[in-house]
């Protein structure tokens, strides 16, 4: 499992969609909102994503396809599974 902090930037078209919820439900990613500024027509959030590298990659690709800009917001933390 890894943890990765990402900056999500939302546009007016996508601001009301449950993107963070869907990352958890569809891609088995644990999400932790660290900071956010959300308005009716735009927003951003720094979100820590925790899960397998493959699940996180698929979740980010899906969110990008929905119109969300996603940029790294910190280092990747790999947790020892032993």
C-alpha positions in Angstrom: 0.0 0.0 0.0 1.1 3.5 -0.7 0.0 7.0 0.3 0.1 9.8 -2.2 -1.0 13.4 -1.7 -2.6 15.0 -4.7 -4.1 18.4 -5.6 -7.5 18.1 -7.2 -8.8 21.1 -9.1 -12.5 21.1 -9.8 -14.4 23.1 -12.5 -17.9 24.2 -12.4 -19.1 21.3 -14.5 -17.8 18.7 -12.1 -18.0 20.5 -8.7 -21.2 18.7 -7.6 -20.3 15.2 -8.6 -19.3 12.8 -5.8 -15.7 12.2 -7.1 -14.0 11.6 -3.8 -16.7 9.1 -2.7 -16.5 7.3 -6.0 -12.7 6.9 -5.6 -13.3 5.0 -2.4 -16.2 2.9 -3.7 -15.1 2.1 -7.2 -11.3 1.9 -6.8 -10.9 0.8 -3.1 -8.9 4.0 -2.3 -8.9 5.4 1.2 -9.3 9.2 0.9 -8.3 11.8 3.4 -9.1 15.5 2.7 -6.2 17.5 4.1 -7.2 21.0 2.8 -9.9 22.3 0.5 -11.5 25.4 -0.8 -14.8 24.7 -2.6 -17.3 27.2 -4.0 -20.3 26.8 -6.3 -18.3 27.2 -9.5 -14.8 26.0 -8.7 -12.7 24.4 -6.0 -9.5 22.6 -5.1 -8.6 20.0 -2.5 -5.4 18.4 -1.3 -6.3 14.7 -0.8 -4.2 11.9 0.5 -4.9 8.7 -1.4 -4.1 5.4 0.2 -4.3 2.0 -1.6 -2.4 -0.1 -4.0 -0.4 1.7 -6.7 -2.5 0.2 -9.4 -5.8 1.2 -7.8 -4.6 4.8 -7.3 -3.4 5.0 -10.9 -6.8 3.8 -12.1 -8.6 6.1 -9.8 -6.6 9.1 -10.9 -7.1 8.2 -14.6 -10.8 8.0 -14.0 -11.0 11.3 -12.2 -9.0 12.9 -15.0 -11.4 11.5 -17.6 -14.2 13.2 -15.6 -12.5 16.6 -16.1 -10.6 17.0 -12.8 -7.0 18.3 -13.0 -4.8 16.3 -10.6 -1.2 17.3 -9.7 1.2 15.8 -7.1 1.1 17.6 -3.8 3.8 15.8 -1.9 5.9 12.7 -1.8 4.7 9.1 -2.2 4.9 7.1 1.0 5.3 3.3 0.7 4.1 1.4 3.7 5.8 -1.9 4.7 3.3 -4.7 4.6 5.3 -7.1 6.8 
